[in-house]
Amino acid sequence: MVELCLRRRIQRRMLVLRRCIRRLMDRLFMSCLGKTVRYRMLPQAMIMSPPAVADAAAAAAAYESPPPLPEALGDLDADSDLVQLKISLLGDCNIGKTSFLVKYVGDEKGKGKGKGLENGLSSIDKTLFVGGARISYTIWEVGGDTKSQDHIPIACKDSVAILFMFDLTSRCTLNSVIGWYQEARKWNQTAIPVLIGTKFDDFIQLPIDLQWTIASQARSYAKALNATLFFSSATYNINVNKVFKFITAKIFDLPWTVERNLTIGEPIIDF
């Protein structure tokens, strides 16, 4: 497991190096054409320090909806500043994956952004206006049944992050994370792993000793997978937006100022 973690760190650093080289080559190429490259590097101020308010308010402060483009701009101009990224979401059935996405995407789902690609596989888009650039997340959700696992290759290929989800009130769904992780890594070894426990609002109703046991096991799994751990609740929008802020910060090498929270009875964040 130590060798696995070390190999993951090396692969992630190589990915960052390749991105830097690609940006440098783009700049050299565009300078030869006498043009500028827009939005290749996002400013350091892109991610705001999360305030001590609800996630919904924090998201509204940090991320704005893209302003309407002038009619004079064609489709080519509209897409020239768009950074498209793919994220995968894996986990057992009935653990709240879809509710988690609906809470994050919000009104986007009602605008026809969600797509049912195949039985057991769907995707949904979320476009953000961040620091002068537009970022489009395409989030691929794989169903939790056995047949849906055949979609893991197409869902995970080229993803920048993979969210492994489990139900905080069901330890068997946490145990299943290892299997999902192993299958996903067969097709993508460089994506950022994030471990997410759902239904925190139900979790805190459990006896405190059981909460401690589940939290300890979840932290051990996160450490073994070299993943950041979030306890979340779609019902009360707890840590939903923070997950994607964290991913954005990791992808663009931006500072991440949220502190670890290991207090039992509170939504844990461990990294």
C-alpha positions in Angstrom: 0.0 0.0 0.0 2.9 2.3 0.7 4.3 1.6 -2.8 0.8 2.3 -4.2 0.6 5.7 -2.5 4.1 6.6 -3.6 3.3 5.7 -7.2 0.1 7.8 -7.1 2.1 10.8 -5.9 4.7 10.4 -8.7 2.0 10.0 -11.3 0.2 13.2 -10.1 3.4 15.2 -10.2 4.1 14.0 -13.7 0.6 15.1 -14.7 1.2 18.5 -13.3 4.5 18.7 -15.1 2.9 17.7 -18.4 0.2 20.4 -18.0 2.9 23.1 -17.3 4.8 22.0 -20.5 1.6 22.1 -22.5 0.9 25.6 -21.3 4.4 26.7 -22.1 4.1 25.3 -25.6 0.8 26.9 -26.2 2.2 30.3 -25.2 5.2 29.9 -27.5 3.0 28.8 -30.4 0.5 31.6 -29.9 3.3 34.2 -29.5 4.6 33.1 -32.9 1.2 33.9 -34.4 1.2 37.3 -32.7 -1.8 36.4 -30.6 -2.3 36.1 -26.8 -3.5 33.0 -25.0 -6.5 33.7 -22.7 -7.3 31.8 -19.5 -4.5 29.3 -19.7 -3.5 30.1 -16.2 -6.2 30.9 -13.6 -5.4 33.7 -11.1 -4.4 32.8 -7.5 -7.5 34.6 -6.3 -9.8 32.2 -8.1 -10.7 30.2 -4.9 -11.9 32.3 -2.0 -11.3 31.3 1.5 -14.6 29.6 2.5 -16.5 31.9 5.0 -18.1 30.5 8.1 -21.6 30.4 6.5 -23.6 27.8 4.7 -22.1 26.2 1.6 -24.8 27.8 -0.5 -23.8 31.3 0.5 -20.1 30.4 0.1 -20.7 29.1 -3.4 -22.6 32.2 -4.4 -19.7 34.4 -3.2 -17.0 32.4 -4.8 -18.6 31.3 -8.1 -20.8 33.5 -10.3 -23.0 32.4 -13.1 -21.5 33.3 -16.5 -22.8 36.6 -17.9 -24.7 36.5 -21.2 -22.4 36.8 -24.2 -23.0 39.5 -26.7 -24.9 38.4 -29.8 -22.1 39.5 -32.0 -19.9 36.7 -30.7 -20.1 33.5 -32.5 -20.0 30.0 -31.1 -16.2 29.9 -31.6 -15.7 33.0 -29.5 -18.1 31.6 -26.9 -16.0 28.5 -26.4 -12.6 30.0 -26.7 -12.4 30.7 -22.9 -14.1 27.5 -21.8 -12.1 25.0 -19.8 -13.8 21.6 -20.0 -13.1 19.0 -17.3 -14.5 15.6 -16.6 -15.3 14.2 -13.2 -16.5 10.6 -12.3 -18.7 9.6 -9.5 -18.8 6.0 -8.3 -20.5 4.1 -5.4 -23.2 1.6 -4.5 -26.9 2.0 -5.1 -29.1 4.1 -2.9 -26.3 6.1 -1.2 -27.3 9.5 -2.4 -25.1 10.0 -5.4 -27.9 11.6 -7.5 -29.1 13.8 -4.7 -25.5 15.0 -4.1 -25.3 16.0 -7.8 -28.7 17.7 -7.9 -27.7 19.7 -4.8 -24.5 20.9 -6.5 -25.7 21.5 -10.0 -28.9 23.2 -8.8 -30.9 24.8 -11.6 -28.6 23.5 -14.3 -30.4 20.2 -14.2 -33.6 21.9 -15.1 -32.1 23.5 -18.1 -31.5 20.3 -20.0 -27.9 19.9 -18.9 -28.4 16.3 -17.7 -28.1 13.4 -20.1 -28.9 9.8 -19.7 -26.3 8.2 -21.9 -27.0 4.5 -21.3 -28.9 2.4 -18.7 -26.7 2.8 -15.6 -24.7 5.7 -16.9 -25.6 9.4 -17.0 -23.8 12.7 -17.1 -24.6 16.3 -16.1 -22.8 19.6 -16.8 -22.1 22.5 -14.5 -20.5 25.7 -15.9 -18.8 28.1 -13.5 -17.6 31.6 -14.1 -14.4 31.7 -12.0 -11.7 34.4 -12.0 -12.4 35.6 -15.5 -12.6 32.1 -17.1 -15.5 29.6 -17.6 -15.0 26.1 -16.2 -17.4 23.4 -17.4 -17.5 20.3 -15.3 -19.0 17.2 -16.9 -19.9 14.8 -14.1 -20.4 11.2 -15.1 -22.4 9.1 -12.6 -22.2 5.3 -12.8 -25.1 3.3 -11.3 -24.4 1.2 -8.3 -25.7 -2.1 -9.5 -23.4 -4.9 -10.9 -24.4 -4.4 -14.5 -23.6 -0.7 -14.4 -20.0 -1.5 -13.5 -19.4 -2.2 -17.1 -19.5 1.5 -17.7 -16.6 2.3 -15.4 -14.0 2.4 -18.3 -15.9 5.1 -20.3 -16.9 7.0 -17.1 -13.4 7.2 -15.7 -11.2 7.6 -18.8 -9.7 11.1 -19.0 -11.3 12.2 -15.7 -9.4 14.7 -13.6 -11.1 13.6 -10.4 -13.0 10.5 -9.2 -15.4 10.7 -6.3 -15.9 7.5 -4.4 -19.1 7.8 -2.4 -20.6 5.7 0.5 -23.5 6.0 2.9 -22.3 7.0 6.4 -25.0 5.0 7.9 -24.2 1.8 6.0 -20.7 0.3 6.6 -21.1 -2.2 3.8 -21.1 0.7 1.3 -17.9 1.9 2.8 -16.3 -1.5 2.4 -17.4 -1.5 -1.3 -15.3 1.6 -1.9 -12.1 -0.6 -2.3 -13.7 -2.5 -5.1 -14.8 0.7 -6.9 -11.3 2.1 -6.4 -9.6 -0.9 -7.9 -11.8 -1.0 -10.9 -11.5 2.8 -11.6 -7.7 2.7 -11.3 -7.5 0.1 -14.1 -8.6 2.9 -16.5 -7.3 6.0 -14.8 -4.3 6.2 -12.6 -3.8 10.0 -12.4 -7.3 11.3 -11.4 -7.6 13.0 -8.0 -9.3 10.6 -5.6 -11.9 12.0 -3.2 -13.8 9.9 -0.6 -17.2 11.2 0.3 -19.6 10.0 3.0 -23.2 11.0 2.3 -26.2 11.4 4.6 -24.4 13.1 7.4 -27.7 14.3 8.8 -28.7 10.7 9.4 -25.2 9.8 10.6 -25.3 12.1 13.5 -28.4 10.4 14.9 -26.3 7.2 15.4 -24.8 6.4 18.9 -21.6 8.3 19.4 -19.5 5.2 19.7 -20.7 3.9 16.3 -20.0 7.3 14.8 -16.5 7.1 16.1 -16.0 3.6 14.6 -17.3 4.5 11.2 -15.3 7.8 11.1 -12.1 6.0 12.1 -12.7 3.4 9.4 -13.4 6.0 6.8 -10.3 7.9 7.7 -8.2 4.7 7.4 -9.7 4.0 3.9 -9.0 7.6 2.8 -5.4 7.3 3.9 -5.0 4.0 2.1 -6.4 5.4 -1.1 -4.4 8.7 -0.7 -7.8 10.5 -0.9 -9.3 13.5 0.8 -12.3 12.6 3.0 -15.5 14.7 3.2 -18.6 14.0 5.3 -21.5 15.5 3.4 -25.3 16.0 3.4 -27.2 16.9 0.3 -30.3 17.6 2.3 -28.6 20.4 4.3 -25.9 21.2 1.6 -23.1 20.3 3.9 -19.7 20.2 2.2 -21.2 19.6 -1.2 -19.8 22.8 -2.8 -16.5 22.4 -0.9 -15.8 19.1 -2.6 -15.7 20.8 -6.0 -13.8 23.8 -4.7 -11.2 21.5 -3.4 -11.0 19.7 -6.8 -10.7 23.0 -8.6 -7.9 24.1 -6.3 -6.0 20.9 -6.8 -6.3 20.9 -10.6 -5.1 24.5 -11.0 -2.5 24.4 -8.1 -4.3 27.0 -6.1 -4.1 27.4 -2.3 -6.5 25.4 -0.3 -7.2 27.1 3.1 -9.9 24.9 4.6 -8.7 23.3 7.8 -9.1 19.6 8.8 -12.1 18.9 11.0 -11.8 15.6 12.9 -14.4 16.3 15.6 -16.9 13.5 16.0 -20.4 14.8 15.6 -19.3 17.4 13.0 -18.8 17.0 9.2 -15.3 15.7 9.0 -12.8 16.9 6.4 -9.5 15.0 6.5 -6.6 15.3 4.1 
